[in-house]
Amino acid sequence: MPEELSTSGSGPAGDDLLEDLGKYVNPGRSRIYRLMGMTNIEYRGEGSRVIDEQGNEFIDLCAGYAVLNMGHRHPTIIEAVTRQLEKMGLATKTMLSRPEVDLARSLADITPGGLQRSFFCASGAEAVEVALKVARMHTGRKKIVATEGGFHGKTLGALSATSKGTYRDAFGPLLPGFIHVPYDDLAALQEAVDENTAAVIVEVIQGESGVVIPGDDYLPGVRRICDDAGALVIFDEVQTGLGRTGANFACEHYDVVPDIMTLAKSLGGGVVPLGAAIVLPEIFDVFDENPWIHSSTTGGNPVAASAGYAALQVLQEENLAEQAREKGDWALEYLKRVQYDYPTVISGVSGRGLLLGMHFADPSGGVMVLTELFNRGVLVVPSLMNWTVMRIAPPLNIPDEDLHAGLKRVRKVVEEVAPQLEEM
Ligand SMILES: Cc1ncc(COP(=O)(O)O)c(C=O)c1O
């Protein structure tokens, strides 16, 4: 345990922290951590490594559900945020603020096509809310078409687009006008989109559903169907954006540009929460008359904006998309060999760049492998919409040694759990 910390509790986590998590934050989370034996307390992040309070080191193969494309505490981003904090934290909102505009200009430069106007917020769900509101207001239409398996966040508007019943059922009625069609099915989409449709909202690759990659004709087809009906295209790149899939934005693989793109997660450089909806100017103009028709008090604040600006700098200077492509190609091949050797455990692997999914034949296999990997110092996560898929999505600048060492441990754990799973 690092010296400057006080010892708390007796177990590896300090049982009192687990208890207080349950008492003051959320008993369900406390129970699950305890049940899975994942009770270590994170203390320090460094690149692709995480160190706990006991000094145990973990290889980070999940990057906090893809918020850490640039790794933990990237020096360029830390320096930018520190410099900003020395001058000003949050904005007064009475004057112009340079970091916000600098970030918006930088986003307009880097995003494809004519995407230009940015609305800043703190999360992916909030970015989706903006996209939905702009679409309804611009078109004057109410209907939103989303996809089965799509995940867009859990605020009520975003949740109306998210498809999983577990997250929706307790909160109805959700917003009217939303329908869901099968993903990667252009015939179903064609049937659903009509003259009442404001927008189609879709993930370029479905992340939380377990890394579902559409056919090459899907996104061009989405664009064509929407254009024919006068509906807008919203690409939710909250998870796939900023180099994750081997391109700065996943839609670039398919050469299709949306009318609105949502970003969050790694936009804050792994340091500050930051989300954005980036919109074609002629569509965003609908907010011109009353610029406060949708607003966020802290959206685009100087600290978050300086982190975002530095994150985009790192994305380009370190060519993170290319790193993701090269490392992802290698990792996908590696995992395919694991699947080949243990087909009773792994039923499939999918991935593009460093967004990779291991599909387990038995759902309990994923949980067993995930917890055992944790015990061996490797962090991975499940997929929120599909627990049979374990996700591997490390920082994009993870050193080869860490990626190789992490995946070797994946192979070893799969080998060890195989006999147990076969007996079940
Ligand atoms: C594609 C996508 N959209 C939206 C969200 C919601 O983002 P947040 O959790 O920051 O609200 C997520 C989160 O995982 C996501 O993957």
The ligand as a MOL file (V3000), in Angstrom:
LIG
                    3D

  0  0  0     0  0            999 V3000
M  V30 BEGIN CTAB
M  V30 COUNTS 16 16 0 0 0
M  V30 BEGIN ATOM
M  V30 1 C -22.9680 4.5850 -27.8550 0
M  V30 2 C -23.2290 5.2090 -26.5220 0
M  V30 3 N -24.0350 6.2810 -26.4460 0
M  V30 4 C -24.3050 6.8840 -25.2780 0
M  V30 5 C -23.7690 6.4030 -24.1090 0
M  V30 6 C -24.0980 7.0810 -22.8060 0
M  V30 7 O -22.9820 7.7470 -22.3380 0
M  V30 8 P -22.9410 8.2410 -20.8020 0
M  V30 9 O -22.8090 7.0270 -19.9660 0
M  V30 10 O -21.7230 9.1200 -20.7600 0
M  V30 11 O -24.1910 8.9990 -20.5660 0
M  V30 12 C -22.9230 5.2970 -24.1290 0
M  V30 13 C -22.3430 4.7510 -22.9000 0
M  V30 14 O -21.8240 3.6850 -22.8260 0
M  V30 15 C -22.6510 4.6820 -25.3680 0
M  V30 16 O -21.8630 3.5960 -25.4610 0
M  V30 END ATOM
M  V30 BEGIN BOND
M  V30 1 1 1 2
M  V30 2 1 2 3
M  V30 3 2 2 15
M  V30 4 2 3 4
M  V30 5 1 4 5
M  V30 6 1 5 6
M  V30 7 2 5 12
M  V30 8 1 6 7
M  V30 9 1 7 8
M  V30 10 2 8 9
M  V30 11 1 8 10
M  V30 12 1 8 11
M  V30 13 1 12 13
M  V30 14 1 12 15
M  V30 15 2 13 14
M  V30 16 1 15 16
M  V30 END BOND
M  V30 END CTAB
M  END
